[in-house]
Amino acid sequence: MVKHILRFSSQMTQHCFAIITTWCILLTLRPFDPVMATTFSSFRRKIGVVPVRSAINRDTRYGPWLNPTQILYRLDTTYTATETSTIQQAMTQISSDTGGCIKFQPYVTGTNAGTDHIFIGKTLNNGQAIPTCFSFPGRVLTQAGQGQKMAVFGASNTNGCLDTVRDVMKYLVHVLGLRNEYNRPDRDQYIQTFPANIRPELQALNILRPYTAAQVDYLNTAFDFNSVTIPSASKYANPGTLLYTPTISGVSFGTLPRLSQGDCIGIVLQYPGCSIASCQNPYVTQGIPVTTAATTGTTGTGTTAATTTGNTATTTPNTATTNTATTTANTATTPTTNSNNGGGGGGGVPGGP
């Protein structure tokens, strides 16, 4: 009897060792995914009742900026004083909402030569007009110090995004690594979309096409109705129509020129040294009821529950272009439609609507 027990124990020990060895080998062979690692390890910390975080880019062509407190930018000289002020106010607000963790600094010719930066203008590098604004979903890893293009221009009636600080903030958070909340793969659980209502000149941009799971990290996070990546439902829509509506009773979209708490968390998780503790909910501090939809389960699945709300959003389409900005303004490659296609941060052209 004792012999049988000893033999069984020995066999079990060998079996367990074999399993552990196999797992070690598999873990060694599995490629390291810094985005997933950052996100999942960070969300082991408690952030409240529901982990609210806006969708983060997973396209490997883009990454976080190397120094989040010195994200360099150059502005096209054609911007008016008012337009320049709107862009800079949007930058200042993002910096404030992230507790100073993110800071945009003007590019200094000579001093910053060869350093990755953002070139903000109204057109493609070759001067070609574009259907709407765009931005890449993060730092273009191959820009090699030449700069990457972000296009912001015009008023809403021209499909532009310089009407409000909130509109510009949308494209700036794309360049920091966030993607459109309304394009999440699981978005149909939270909003109903109406592709037929897209303005004719924007139809080719596929601005309502959902991302694939390979493009965006949204696993087990609540849908953020207050995200600045969600434009107003009437923007880019035919007159008298909407592009999307919430499917949950009593919910509306955010309208404040502020990062939602989910936007802030989605940004700071990507940058070492930034703290989730700095992320506040402006809709609570403003005395506005807040709505988040809680998600449980795995990517693209889960049950939805709504907690209270009261707001409305602004719009920006999905147009992605893969062009880097040179010191002047030339060499634009063809824009790909929809940031979902891997081109951009949030909209039709690289990070368009």
C-alpha positions as CSV (number, residue, x, y, z in Angstrom):
1,M,0.0,0.0,0.0
2,V,2.8,2.4,1.0
3,K,4.7,1.5,-2.2
4,H,1.6,2.4,-4.3
5,I,1.2,5.7,-2.6
6,L,4.9,6.5,-3.0
7,R,4.8,5.5,-6.7
8,F,1.6,7.7,-7.2
9,S,3.2,10.7,-5.5
10,S,6.3,10.3,-7.6
11,Q,4.2,10.2,-10.8
12,M,2.2,13.2,-9.8
13,T,5.4,15.2,-9.0
14,Q,6.8,14.4,-12.5
15,H,3.5,15.3,-14.1
16,C,3.2,18.7,-12.4
17,F,6.8,19.4,-13.2
18,A,6.2,18.7,-16.9
19,I,3.2,21.0,-16.9
20,I,5.1,23.8,-15.2
21,T,8.0,23.4,-17.6
22,T,5.7,23.5,-20.6
23,W,4.0,26.7,-19.4
24,C,7.4,28.3,-18.8
25,I,8.4,27.5,-22.3
26,L,5.2,28.9,-23.7
27,L,5.5,32.1,-21.7
28,T,9.1,32.5,-22.9
29,L,8.1,32.0,-26.6
30,R,5.0,34.3,-26.4
31,P,5.9,37.7,-27.7
32,F,5.7,40.5,-25.1
33,D,2.9,43.0,-25.7
34,P,3.7,46.2,-23.8
35,V,0.3,47.7,-24.4
36,M,-1.6,44.8,-23.1
37,A,0.8,44.4,-20.2
38,T,0.5,48.0,-19.2
39,T,-3.2,48.0,-19.4
40,F,-3.9,44.8,-17.6
41,S,-1.4,45.3,-14.8
42,S,-2.7,48.8,-14.2
43,F,-6.3,47.6,-14.1
44,R,-5.5,45.2,-11.3
45,R,-5.6,48.4,-9.2
46,K,-9.0,49.6,-8.2
47,I,-10.3,52.5,-10.1
48,G,-13.9,52.6,-8.8
49,V,-16.9,50.4,-9.2
50,V,-16.3,49.9,-13.0
51,P,-12.9,50.3,-14.8
52,V,-13.8,53.2,-17.1
53,R,-11.1,53.8,-19.8
54,S,-11.3,55.0,-23.3
55,A,-10.1,52.6,-26.1
56,I,-6.3,52.5,-26.6
57,N,-4.5,52.0,-29.8
58,R,-2.9,48.5,-30.5
59,D,-1.7,49.1,-34.0
60,T,2.1,48.3,-33.8
61,R,2.9,51.1,-36.3
62,Y,2.3,53.6,-33.6
63,G,3.4,54.0,-30.0
64,P,3.6,56.4,-27.1
65,W,5.7,59.6,-27.1
66,L,9.1,59.1,-25.5
67,N,8.9,62.1,-23.3
68,P,5.2,62.9,-22.4
69,T,6.1,66.2,-20.7
70,Q,7.7,67.4,-23.9
71,I,5.6,66.4,-26.9
72,L,6.9,68.7,-29.6
73,Y,4.6,70.4,-32.2
74,R,4.9,72.8,-35.1
75,L,2.0,74.9,-36.3
76,D,1.4,75.9,-39.9
77,T,1.8,79.6,-40.4
78,T,-1.6,80.0,-42.1
79,Y,-3.5,79.7,-38.8
80,T,-5.1,82.9,-37.5
81,A,-4.5,84.1,-34.0
82,T,-8.0,82.8,-33.0
83,E,-7.3,79.3,-34.5
84,T,-3.9,79.1,-32.9
85,S,-5.5,80.0,-29.5
86,T,-8.1,77.3,-29.9
87,I,-5.4,74.7,-30.6
88,Q,-3.3,75.8,-27.7
89,Q,-6.2,75.9,-25.3
90,A,-7.0,72.3,-26.2
91,M,-3.3,71.4,-25.4
92,T,-3.4,73.2,-22.1
93,Q,-6.7,71.5,-21.1
94,I,-5.3,68.0,-21.8
95,S,-2.2,68.9,-19.7
96,S,-4.4,70.1,-16.9
97,D,-6.7,67.1,-17.0
98,T,-3.8,64.7,-16.8
99,G,-2.3,66.5,-13.8
100,G,0.6,68.0,-15.9
101,C,1.7,64.5,-17.0
102,I,1.2,65.4,-20.6
103,K,2.7,68.7,-22.0
104,F,2.9,70.0,-25.5
105,Q,5.9,72.2,-26.3
106,P,6.7,74.2,-29.4
107,Y,9.3,72.7,-31.8
108,V,12.4,74.8,-31.9
109,T,14.2,74.7,-35.3
110,G,17.8,73.7,-34.8
111,T,17.5,72.7,-31.1
112,N,14.9,70.0,-31.8
113,A,16.2,69.0,-35.2
114,G,15.8,65.2,-35.7
115,T,13.4,64.8,-32.8
116,D,10.0,63.2,-33.4
117,H,7.2,65.8,-33.4
118,I,3.7,66.7,-34.7
119,F,3.3,69.0,-37.6
120,I,-0.2,70.6,-37.4
121,G,-1.7,72.1,-40.5
122,K,-4.8,72.5,-42.6
123,T,-4.0,70.3,-45.5
124,L,-1.9,67.3,-46.6
125,N,1.8,68.0,-46.9
126,N,1.5,68.7,-50.6
127,G,-1.2,71.3,-50.0
128,Q,-4.1,69.0,-51.0
129,A,-7.4,69.7,-49.3
130,I,-8.9,66.9,-47.2
131,P,-12.5,66.0,-46.4
132,T,-12.1,66.4,-42.7
133,C,-9.6,66.6,-39.9
134,F,-7.2,63.7,-39.1
135,S,-4.5,62.5,-36.7
136,F,-2.5,59.4,-36.2
137,P,-3.3,57.1,-33.2
138,G,0.0,57.7,-31.4
139,R,3.6,58.5,-32.4
140,V,4.4,57.2,-35.9
141,L,7.4,55.0,-35.1
142,T,9.0,55.4,-38.5
143,Q,8.9,59.2,-38.7
144,A,12.6,59.5,-37.8
145,G,12.4,63.0,-36.6
146,Q,10.7,64.4,-39.8
147,G,7.4,65.0,-38.0
148,Q,4.0,63.4,-38.4
149,K,1.0,65.3,-39.8
150,M,-2.1,66.2,-37.9
151,A,-4.7,68.2,-39.8
152,V,-7.2,70.5,-38.1
153,F,-9.1,73.1,-40.0
154,G,-12.4,74.9,-40.6
155,A,-15.8,75.0,-39.0
156,S,-18.4,72.3,-38.6
157,N,-20.3,73.3,-41.7
158,T,-17.1,72.4,-43.7
159,N,-16.6,69.1,-41.9
160,G,-13.8,70.8,-39.9
161,C,-12.9,70.7,-36.3
162,L,-11.7,74.2,-35.2
163,D,-15.1,75.3,-33.9
164,T,-14.4,74.4,-30.3
165,V,-11.7,73.4,-27.9
166,R,-13.4,70.0,-27.5
167,D,-13.2,69.3,-31.2
168,V,-9.5,69.9,-31.3
169,M,-8.9,67.9,-28.1
170,K,-10.3,64.9,-29.9
171,Y,-7.5,64.9,-32.4
172,L,-4.9,65.6,-29.8
173,V,-5.9,62.6,-27.7
174,H,-5.7,60.5,-30.9
175,V,-2.0,61.5,-31.3
176,L,-1.5,60.5,-27.6
177,G,-2.7,56.9,-28.4
178,L,-6.5,56.9,-27.9
179,R,-8.9,55.7,-30.6
180,N,-12.6,56.5,-31.2
181,E,-14.9,55.1,-28.5
182,Y,-17.8,54.9,-31.0
183,N,-15.7,52.5,-33.2
184,R,-15.0,50.0,-30.5
185,P,-15.7,46.4,-31.7
186,D,-18.4,46.0,-29.0
187,R,-20.0,49.4,-29.7
188,D,-23.3,47.9,-30.9
189,Q,-24.1,46.9,-27.3
190,Y,-24.2,50.6,-26.4
191,I,-25.0,52.7,-29.5
192,Q,-27.0,52.2,-32.7
193,T,-25.3,53.6,-35.8
194,F,-26.9,55.0,-39.0
195,P,-24.3,54.8,-41.8
196,A,-26.9,56.0,-44.4
197,N,-26.9,59.3,-42.6
198,I,-23.3,60.1,-43.3
199,R,-22.8,63.2,-45.5
200,P,-22.2,62.2,-49.2
201,E,-18.7,63.7,-49.3
202,L,-17.7,61.6,-46.3
203,Q,-19.2,58.3,-47.3
204,A,-16.0,56.9,-48.6
205,L,-14.2,57.4,-45.3
206,N,-16.1,54.5,-43.5
207,I,-16.3,56.7,-40.3
208,L,-18.7,54.3,-38.6
209,R,-16.8,51.1,-39.3
210,P,-15.9,49.3,-36.1
211,Y,-12.3,48.5,-35.3
212,T,-10.9,45.0,-35.1
213,A,-9.7,43.6,-31.8
214,A,-6.1,43.8,-33.2
215,Q,-6.4,47.6,-33.6
216,V,-7.7,48.6,-30.2
217,D,-7.4,47.6,-26.6
218,Y,-10.8,47.8,-24.9
219,L,-11.1,44.5,-23.0
220,N,-13.4,44.5,-20.0
221,T,-13.8,48.2,-19.8
222,A,-16.9,50.3,-19.7
223,F,-18.1,52.2,-22.8
224,D,-17.3,55.9,-22.1
225,F,-20.2,58.0,-23.3
226,N,-18.4,61.2,-22.2
227,S,-15.2,60.6,-24.2
228,V,-13.9,63.5,-26.2
229,T,-13.4,61.0,-29.1
230,I,-17.2,60.9,-29.6
231,P,-18.3,63.9,-31.7
232,S,-21.8,65.2,-31.6
233,A,-24.2,62.8,-33.3
234,S,-25.3,65.4,-35.8
235,K,-21.7,66.3,-36.9
236,Y,-20.9,64.7,-40.3
237,A,-24.6,63.7,-40.6
238,N,-27.1,64.8,-43.2
239,P,-29.2,67.7,-42.0
240,G,-31.9,66.7,-39.6
241,T,-30.3,63.2,-39.0
242,L,-27.9,61.6,-36.5
243,L,-25.0,59.2,-36.9
244,Y,-25.6,57.3,-33.7
245,T,-27.8,57.2,-30.6
246,P,-27.4,55.4,-27.2
247,T,-29.2,52.1,-26.9
248,I,-29.4,52.5,-23.1
249,S,-32.3,54.5,-21.8
250,G,-31.5,57.8,-20.1
251,V,-27.9,58.0,-21.5
252,S,-26.5,60.9,-23.6
253,F,-23.1,61.9,-24.8
254,G,-20.5,64.3,-23.1
255,T,-20.2,67.9,-24.3
256,L,-17.6,69.5,-22.0
257,P,-14.3,70.7,-23.3
258,R,-12.6,68.3,-20.9
259,L,-11.1,64.8,-20.9
260,S,-13.6,62.4,-19.5
261,Q,-12.1,60.3,-16.6
262,G,-11.9,57.4,-19.1
263,D,-10.0,59.5,-21.6
264,C,-7.5,60.5,-18.9
265,I,-7.0,57.0,-17.6
266,G,-6.6,55.7,-21.2
267,I,-3.8,58.2,-21.8
268,V,-1.9,58.0,-18.5
269,L,-1.8,54.2,-18.6
270,Q,0.4,54.5,-21.7
271,Y,3.0,56.8,-20.1
272,P,5.3,55.8,-17.2
273,G,5.3,58.3,-14.5
274,C,1.7,59.4,-15.1
275,S,-0.8,58.6,-12.3
276,I,-4.4,57.5,-12.5
277,A,-4.9,59.4,-9.3
278,S,-4.8,62.6,-11.4
279,C,-7.8,61.6,-13.4
280,Q,-10.9,63.3,-12.2
281,N,-14.5,63.1,-13.5
282,P,-15.4,66.6,-14.8
283,Y,-19.1,65.6,-15.1
284,V,-19.3,65.0,-11.4
285,T,-17.5,68.1,-10.5
286,Q,-19.8,70.1,-12.8
287,G,-22.8,68.6,-11.0
288,I,-23.9,66.7,-14.1
289,P,-25.1,63.2,-13.7
290,V,-22.7,60.7,-15.2
291,T,-23.4,57.6,-17.3
292,T,-21.1,54.7,-18.0
293,A,-22.1,51.4,-19.4
294,A,-20.5,48.6,-17.4
295,T,-19.0,45.7,-19.5
296,T,-18.3,42.3,-18.2
297,G,-16.9,39.3,-20.0
298,T,-14.3,39.0,-22.7
299,T,-13.5,41.2,-25.7
300,G,-16.6,42.0,-27.7
301,T,-19.0,40.2,-25.3
302,G,-20.5,40.8,-22.0
303,T,-23.6,42.2,-20.3
304,T,-24.4,45.9,-20.2
305,A,-25.6,47.9,-17.4
306,A,-26.1,51.6,-17.2
307,T,-25.5,53.8,-14.3
308,T,-27.0,57.4,-14.5
309,T,-26.2,60.2,-17.0
310,G,-26.8,63.5,-18.6
311,N,-24.7,65.0,-21.4
312,T,-24.0,65.1,-25.2
313,A,-21.0,64.8,-27.6
314,T,-19.2,66.4,-30.4
315,T,-18.2,64.7,-33.7
316,T,-15.1,64.0,-35.7
317,P,-14.9,61.4,-38.5
318,N,-12.3,58.7,-39.1
319,T,-9.9,59.5,-41.9
320,A,-6.4,58.1,-41.7
321,T,-3.4,59.2,-43.7
322,T,0.0,57.8,-43.7
323,N,2.0,60.8,-44.4
324,T,4.8,62.3,-42.4
325,A,5.3,66.1,-42.3
326,T,8.6,67.4,-43.6
327,T,10.0,70.8,-42.4
328,T,8.0,72.6,-45.0
329,A,4.9,70.9,-46.4
330,N,5.2,68.3,-49.1
331,T,5.3,64.6,-49.7
332,A,1.9,63.4,-48.6
333,T,0.9,59.8,-49.2
334,T,-2.6,58.9,-50.0
335,P,-4.9,59.0,-47.1
336,T,-6.4,55.7,-46.1
337,T,-10.0,55.8,-45.0
338,N,-11.0,55.4,-41.4
339,S,-8.6,55.2,-38.4
340,N,-10.0,51.8,-38.2
341,N,-8.1,50.7,-41.2
342,G,-4.9,51.2,-39.3
343,G,-4.2,54.6,-40.7
344,G,-5.2,56.9,-37.9
345,G,-6.0,57.8,-34.5
346,G,-9.6,58.4,-34.6
347,G,-11.1,59.4,-37.8
348,G,-11.4,58.8,-41.4
349,V,-8.0,59.9,-42.5
350,P,-5.4,58.6,-39.9
351,G,-7.4,59.7,-37.0
352,G,-10.3,61.4,-38.6
353,P,-13.9,61.7,-37.6
